Amino acid sequence: MSYERLIDQYLAGPQMLREAVAGLSPAELDARPIPGKWSTREVVCHIADFEPIYADRMKRVVAENKPTFFGGDPDVFAAGLAYGRRNVADELELVDVVRRTMSVILRGLRAEDFQRVGVHSEYGPLSLEELLRRITGHIPHHVATIKEKRAALGR
């Protein structure tokens, strides 16, 4: 796959997420129709929290020589970052803005720049290409779980 196509897929994620949550009421956003799973609001907040983290990782790989970055536990974030009180529209906007901003940087790179590497504290060396692939797949992964929740709610 070309980098342009991968970047296009990366940019398509926010609209995919908007469509997945469209029309859900606040009660539906907060419902837990699948036992042991996050609510849709929590899923959206999780995505919004990790977008800037991945953008930072990618920026540092582009700008620095083999930067180190650290993992983050999604459950710790969910427990401590007011997911139940956050505005879904604001979270969706954040995801969109981060991706649009990051795409300007990515589109200006040479093919060899996507092979630059950073070192993750848990996963070891990760190329810019791998980071981009991981974050590009993040929204589709969670959209599938949102669709399961919608189905369980009869939506």
Secondary structure in CASP SS format (residue, H / E / C, confidence):
PFRMAT SS
TARGET T0000
AUTHOR 0000-0000-0000
METHOD secondary structure of the structure
MODEL  1
M C 1.00
S C 1.00
Y H 1.00
E H 1.00
R H 1.00
L H 1.00
I H 1.00
D H 1.00
Q H 1.00
Y H 1.00
L H 1.00
A H 1.00
G H 1.00
P H 1.00
Q H 1.00
M H 1.00
L H 1.00
R H 1.00
E H 1.00
A H 1.00
V H 1.00
A C 1.00
G C 1.00
L C 1.00
S C 1.00
P H 1.00
A H 1.00
E H 1.00
L H 1.00
D H 1.00
A C 1.00
R C 1.00
P C 1.00
I C 1.00
P C 1.00
G C 1.00
K C 1.00
W C 1.00
S C 1.00
T H 1.00
R H 1.00
E H 1.00
V H 1.00
V H 1.00
C H 1.00
H H 1.00
I H 1.00
A H 1.00
D H 1.00
F H 1.00
E H 1.00
P H 1.00
I H 1.00
Y H 1.00
A H 1.00
D H 1.00
R H 1.00
M H 1.00
K H 1.00
R H 1.00
V H 1.00
V H 1.00
A H 1.00
E C 1.00
N C 1.00
K C 1.00
P C 1.00
T E 1.00
F E 1.00
F C 1.00
G C 1.00
G C 1.00
D C 1.00
P H 1.00
D H 1.00
V H 1.00
F H 1.00
A H 1.00
A H 1.00
G H 1.00
L C 1.00
A C 1.00
Y H 1.00
G H 1.00
R H 1.00
R C 1.00
N C 1.00
V H 1.00
A H 1.00
D H 1.00
E H 1.00
L H 1.00
E H 1.00
L H 1.00
V H 1.00
D H 1.00
V H 1.00
V H 1.00
R H 1.00
R H 1.00
T H 1.00
M H 1.00
S H 1.00
V H 1.00
I H 1.00
L H 1.00
R H 1.00
G C 1.00
L C 1.00
R C 1.00
A H 1.00
E H 1.00
D H 1.00
F H 1.00
Q H 1.00
R C 1.00
V E 1.00
G E 1.00
V E 1.00
H E 1.00
S C 1.00
E C 1.00
Y C 1.00
G E 1.00
P E 1.00
L E 1.00
S E 1.00
L H 1.00
E H 1.00
E H 1.00
L H 1.00
L H 1.00
R H 1.00
R H 1.00
I H 1.00
T H 1.00
G H 1.00
H H 1.00
I H 1.00
P H 1.00
H H 1.00
H H 1.00
V H 1.00
A H 1.00
T H 1.00
I H 1.00
K H 1.00
E H 1.00
K H 1.00
R H 1.00
A H 1.00
A H 1.00
L C 1.00
G C 1.00
R C 1.00
END
